[in-house]
Amino acid sequence: MDVNEVIDRARDAFSVRRVYGDPIQQGEVTVIPAARVTGGGGGGGGEGPLAEGAQGAESASKGYGSGFGLNARPAGAFILRKGKVRWMPAVDVNRIILGAQVLVGLVLLTFGQRLARFLFQEGKRPRLKRLAR
């Protein structure tokens, strides 16, 4: 497969169908799903001298490579109702959970060592202030 074939395949993959899905209609409401699509690609080639002791008609060895990647995530949907368009963003629960885990980890790293030292000191009892007598 040469570089031009890979570029043609990549061009086909980056179509508008990857971004906007087929409209879904139910009664007076039409929903058009949308996605966030990112991608990239690259390729290269090279030539070098023929290895020692190798026999062949060509005086140089050649190598080529190419590839691309594509990432599509739901972004939301356009909702058409009674002549008005409204955007409803997609909620990525996994990202919310990951953000909460990172935040808890940072809090534990920041205050965890102090709290452990305070709680596990032998012979000392923590002083608690009375709020009301």
C-alpha positions as CSV (number, residue, x, y, z in Angstrom):
1,M,0.0,0.0,0.0
2,D,1.5,3.3,-1.0
3,V,1.2,6.7,0.7
4,N,-1.5,7.9,-1.7
5,E,-3.8,5.0,-0.9
6,V,-3.5,5.7,2.8
7,I,-4.3,9.4,2.2
8,D,-7.3,8.4,0.2
9,R,-8.5,6.1,3.0
10,A,-8.0,8.8,5.6
11,R,-9.9,11.3,3.5
12,D,-12.8,8.9,3.3
13,A,-12.7,8.3,7.1
14,F,-12.8,12.1,7.9
15,S,-16.3,12.5,6.3
16,V,-19.2,14.6,7.7
17,R,-20.9,11.3,8.6
18,R,-18.3,10.9,11.3
19,V,-19.4,14.2,12.8
20,Y,-23.2,14.3,12.3
21,G,-25.3,11.1,12.5
22,D,-28.5,10.4,10.7
23,P,-31.4,12.6,12.0
24,I,-33.9,10.8,14.2
25,Q,-37.4,12.0,14.0
26,Q,-40.2,11.2,16.5
27,G,-43.4,13.1,16.1
28,E,-42.6,16.9,15.9
29,V,-39.1,16.4,17.3
30,T,-35.9,15.8,15.2
31,V,-32.6,14.9,16.9
32,I,-29.3,15.2,15.0
33,P,-26.5,13.6,17.0
34,A,-23.0,15.3,16.7
35,A,-19.5,14.0,17.6
36,R,-16.1,15.6,18.1
37,V,-13.7,14.0,15.7
38,T,-9.9,14.4,15.8
39,G,-7.2,12.6,13.9
40,G,-3.8,12.7,12.4
41,G,-1.5,10.8,10.2
42,G,2.0,10.6,9.0
43,G,4.3,8.8,6.8
44,G,7.8,8.5,5.6
45,G,10.3,6.6,3.6
46,G,13.9,6.2,3.0
47,E,16.7,4.6,1.0
48,G,19.9,3.2,2.1
49,P,22.9,1.3,0.7
50,L,22.4,-2.4,0.1
51,A,23.6,-4.6,3.0
52,E,27.0,-6.2,2.6
53,G,26.9,-9.6,0.9
54,A,23.4,-9.1,-0.4
55,Q,22.8,-9.6,-4.1
56,G,20.2,-7.9,-6.2
57,A,19.5,-5.8,-9.2
58,E,19.0,-2.7,-7.1
59,S,21.9,-0.8,-5.6
60,A,19.9,0.5,-2.6
61,S,17.3,-0.8,-0.2
62,K,14.1,1.1,0.2
63,G,11.5,1.4,3.0
64,Y,8.2,3.3,3.3
65,G,5.6,3.5,6.0
66,S,2.5,5.5,6.8
67,G,-0.6,5.5,9.0
68,F,-3.3,7.6,10.6
69,G,-5.5,7.5,13.6
70,L,-9.0,8.7,14.2
71,N,-10.9,9.5,17.5
72,A,-14.6,10.2,17.6
73,R,-16.5,11.1,20.8
74,P,-20.1,12.1,21.3
75,A,-20.4,15.9,21.7
76,G,-24.1,16.3,22.0
77,A,-27.2,16.6,19.8
78,F,-29.2,19.3,18.0
79,I,-32.8,19.1,18.9
80,L,-35.3,20.7,16.5
81,R,-38.8,21.3,17.9
82,K,-41.5,23.6,16.6
83,G,-39.0,25.5,14.4
84,K,-36.5,26.1,17.2
85,V,-33.1,24.6,17.5
86,R,-31.5,23.7,20.8
87,W,-28.1,22.2,21.6
88,M,-27.9,19.5,24.2
89,P,-24.3,18.7,25.2
90,A,-23.4,15.1,25.9
91,V,-22.2,14.4,29.5
92,D,-19.2,12.2,29.7
93,V,-19.6,10.6,33.1
94,N,-16.2,8.8,32.9
95,R,-14.4,12.2,32.7
96,I,-16.3,13.5,35.7
97,I,-15.4,10.5,37.7
98,L,-11.8,10.7,36.6
99,G,-11.6,14.4,37.6
100,A,-13.1,13.6,41.0
101,Q,-10.5,10.9,41.5
102,V,-7.6,13.2,40.6
103,L,-9.0,15.8,42.9
104,V,-9.3,13.4,45.8
105,G,-5.7,12.1,45.1
106,L,-4.3,15.6,45.2
107,V,-6.1,16.4,48.5
108,L,-4.8,13.1,50.0
109,L,-1.2,13.9,48.9
110,T,-1.4,17.4,50.2
111,F,-3.1,16.8,53.6
112,G,-2.8,13.0,54.1
113,Q,0.7,13.0,55.6
114,R,-0.2,15.8,58.1
115,L,-3.4,14.0,59.0
116,A,-1.6,10.7,59.5
117,R,1.1,12.2,61.7
118,F,-1.6,14.0,63.8
119,L,-3.7,10.9,64.3
120,F,-1.0,8.4,65.0
121,Q,1.2,10.4,67.5
122,E,1.6,8.3,70.6
123,G,0.9,9.8,73.9
124,K,-0.9,12.8,72.5
125,R,-4.6,13.2,72.3
126,P,-6.0,15.5,69.7
127,R,-7.4,18.7,71.2
128,L,-11.0,19.3,70.2
129,K,-12.6,22.7,70.8
130,R,-16.0,22.7,72.3
131,L,-18.4,24.6,70.1
132,A,-21.0,25.1,72.7
133,R,-21.0,24.6,76.5
